[in-house]
Amino acid sequence: MAAGAAAATWRSFFFFFFPRVPLLPPRSSAACSRRSSSGAAGPKDKTPKTSTFRPAASSTHDWIGPPNPLSNLRPIVYHVPENESELEKRLRHLRQETEDWNHEFWTKQNITFSKEKEAFIISQLQAKGLTLRDEDGRRRALNSEEMAKFYKSFLDNNRTRHANYNKEWYRRNFTITLLMARVALNSMWRTITKRSSKKTT
C-alpha cells in the first residue's frame, strides 16, 4: 500500500509538470493478455521485457506505453531536449534508471508470486487427493480462506524485500524531486535573465 501511494503521488507530481504525454504504440492484444488471474506474468514469461520503441528526434514530449505484461507498469521513454544541460541530463538518466529498476523488481516479484501460487494450489489439491483439473477438464480452485493462507505466507516471506524496496523507492524519488526543483529554478532564472537582457538592449 505504501509503494502504491508513493507511486500515485509521484505520477501526480510528474503529470503536473509534464501534462501532455503521448502514448507509445500498443503491443498486440495477444501479448498484453498473457497474464495470470493475479495480474502477474504467466509461466512462459521468464525474462524482463522493456519497450524498444524510440520516438523521432523531433518529438518534444515524453512517451508512455501500455502496461507491461510482466511488471504491469507503463514504460516511459524520456524526451531528450535540445541544449540539454548537465543537470537536466542527470535528472533524465536517474528517472530512466528508476523506471528500469522498478520494472525489473516487479517483473521478478510477479513471476515469483505466480509460480508460488501455482505450487501452493497444486499442493493443497494433492493433499485432498484431487488433481488440478476435474473430470470435465475444468481447473479446480481453492476457496478464499485457503488462498488467504498463501497470501499471508507470501507477504511474510517477502516482508524484508518489500521494506527494502520501499526505502529505495522513497530515496530515489526524493532525489528526483529535488533535481526537478533545481531544473525548474534554473529554467525560471534563464527566463528572467533573457527578459532582463532584452529590456536593457
C-alpha positions in Angstrom: 0.0 0.0 0.0 2.8 2.4 0.8 4.5 1.8 -2.5 1.2 2.3 -4.3 0.6 5.6 -2.5 4.1 6.8 -3.3 3.7 5.8 -7.0 0.4 7.7 -7.2 2.0 10.8 -5.6 5.0 10.7 -7.9 2.8 10.2 -11.0 0.6 13.2 -10.0 3.7 15.3 -9.5 5.0 14.2 -12.9 1.8 15.0 -14.8 1.6 18.4 -13.1 4.8 19.5 -14.7 4.5 17.4 -17.9 0.8 17.2 -18.6 0.9 16.4 -22.4 2.5 13.0 -22.7 1.9 10.9 -25.9 1.4 7.2 -25.8 3.7 4.5 -27.1 2.3 2.3 -29.8 0.4 -0.5 -28.1 1.6 -4.1 -28.1 -0.6 -6.7 -29.8 -3.6 -7.7 -27.8 -2.3 -11.2 -27.5 0.9 -10.0 -25.9 -0.9 -7.8 -23.4 -3.3 -10.5 -22.4 -0.7 -13.0 -21.3 -1.3 -12.7 -17.5 -2.4 -14.8 -14.7 -5.6 -14.0 -12.7 -3.5 -12.2 -10.2 -2.3 -9.8 -12.9 1.2 -11.2 -12.9 3.1 -12.9 -15.7 2.2 -16.4 -16.9 4.6 -19.3 -16.5 6.0 -18.8 -20.1 7.2 -15.3 -19.3 10.6 -15.7 -17.7 12.7 -12.6 -18.6 12.0 -8.8 -18.2 10.8 -7.2 -21.4 11.1 -3.4 -21.8 9.9 -1.4 -24.8 12.4 -0.9 -27.6 10.3 1.9 -29.1 12.1 5.3 -29.5 10.2 8.4 -30.7 11.5 10.5 -33.5 14.3 13.0 -32.8 11.7 15.8 -33.5 9.5 14.7 -30.6 9.1 17.2 -27.8 7.4 15.1 -25.1 8.0 12.0 -23.0 6.2 8.9 -24.3 4.2 6.5 -22.1 3.3 3.0 -23.3 0.7 0.4 -22.3 1.2 -1.7 -19.1 4.0 -4.3 -19.5 2.6 -7.8 -19.3 5.3 -8.8 -16.8 5.6 -5.9 -14.4 2.2 -4.3 -15.1 4.0 -0.9 -15.2 3.7 1.5 -18.1 7.2 2.1 -19.7 8.3 5.7 -20.2 10.7 6.9 -22.9 12.0 10.3 -21.8 12.4 13.1 -24.2 15.9 14.5 -24.8 15.6 18.3 -25.2 17.9 20.4 -27.4 20.7 22.0 -25.5 20.1 19.7 -22.5 22.0 20.9 -19.5 24.1 18.6 -17.4 21.6 18.9 -14.6 18.7 18.1 -16.9 20.7 15.1 -18.3 21.4 13.9 -14.7 17.7 14.1 -13.9 16.6 12.3 -17.1 19.1 9.5 -16.5 18.0 9.0 -12.9 14.4 8.9 -13.9 15.0 6.3 -16.6 17.2 4.3 -14.3 14.5 4.3 -11.7 11.8 3.2 -14.3 14.1 0.3 -15.3 14.8 -0.6 -11.7 11.1 -0.6 -10.8 10.2 -2.6 -13.9 12.8 -5.3 -13.0 11.7 -5.5 -9.4 8.0 -6.0 -10.1 8.7 -8.4 -13.0 10.7 -10.7 -10.8 8.2 -10.3 -7.9 5.2 -11.1 -10.1 6.8 -14.1 -11.7 7.7 -15.4 -8.2 4.2 -14.8 -7.0 2.6 -16.7 -9.9 5.0 -19.7 -9.5 4.5 -20.0 -5.8 0.7 -19.5 -6.0 0.5 -22.3 -8.6 2.7 -24.6 -6.5 0.5 -23.9 -3.4 -2.7 -24.6 -5.2 -1.4 -27.9 -6.6 0.0 -29.0 -3.2 -3.4 -28.2 -1.5 -5.3 -30.2 -4.1 -2.9 -33.1 -3.8 -3.4 -33.1 -0.1 -7.1 -33.6 -0.7 -6.4 -36.4 -3.2 -7.5 -34.2 -6.1 -5.9 -33.3 -9.5 -5.5 -29.8 -10.9 -8.5 -30.4 -13.2 -11.8 -32.2 -12.7 -13.3 -35.0 -14.8 -14.6 -32.4 -17.3 -11.2 -30.8 -17.7 -12.1 -27.7 -15.8 -9.4 -26.2 -13.5 -10.1 -26.6 -9.8 -9.7 -23.6 -7.5 -9.3 -23.2 -3.7 -11.7 -21.1 -1.7 -10.9 -17.6 -0.3 -10.0 -18.9 3.1 -7.5 -21.4 1.7 -5.9 -18.8 -0.6 -5.7 -16.3 2.3 -3.1 -18.6 3.9 -1.0 -18.4 0.8 -1.3 -14.6 0.6 -0.3 -14.1 4.2 2.6 -16.5 3.8 3.9 -14.8 0.7 3.7 -11.4 2.4 5.5 -12.6 5.5 8.3 -14.3 3.4 8.8 -11.2 1.3 8.5 -8.6 4.1 12.2 -7.7 4.1 12.3 -7.5 0.3 9.3 -5.1 0.2 10.7 -3.0 3.0 14.0 -2.6 1.2 12.1 -1.8 -2.0 10.1 0.9 -0.2 13.2 2.5 1.2 14.9 2.6 -2.2 11.8 3.9 -3.9 11.5 6.8 -1.5 15.2 7.6 -1.7 15.2 7.7 -5.5 12.0 9.8 -5.7 13.2 12.2 -3.1 16.4 12.8 -5.2 14.4 13.1 -8.4 12.0 15.6 -6.8 15.0 17.7 -5.7 16.5 17.6 -9.1 13.2 18.6 -10.7 13.0 21.6 -8.4 16.6 22.6 -9.3 15.8 22.2 -13.0 12.7 24.3 -12.7 14.5 27.0 -10.8 17.3 27.1 -13.4 14.7 27.4 -16.1 13.0 30.3 -14.4 16.3 32.0 -13.8 17.2 31.7 -17.5 13.8 33.1 -18.5 14.2 36.1 -16.1 17.8 36.7 -17.4 16.6 36.7 -21.0 13.8 39.1 -20.3 16.2 41.4 -18.4 18.7 41.4 -21.2 16.0 42.3 -23.8 14.9 45.2 -21.7 18.4 46.6 -21.4 19.0 46.4 -25.2 
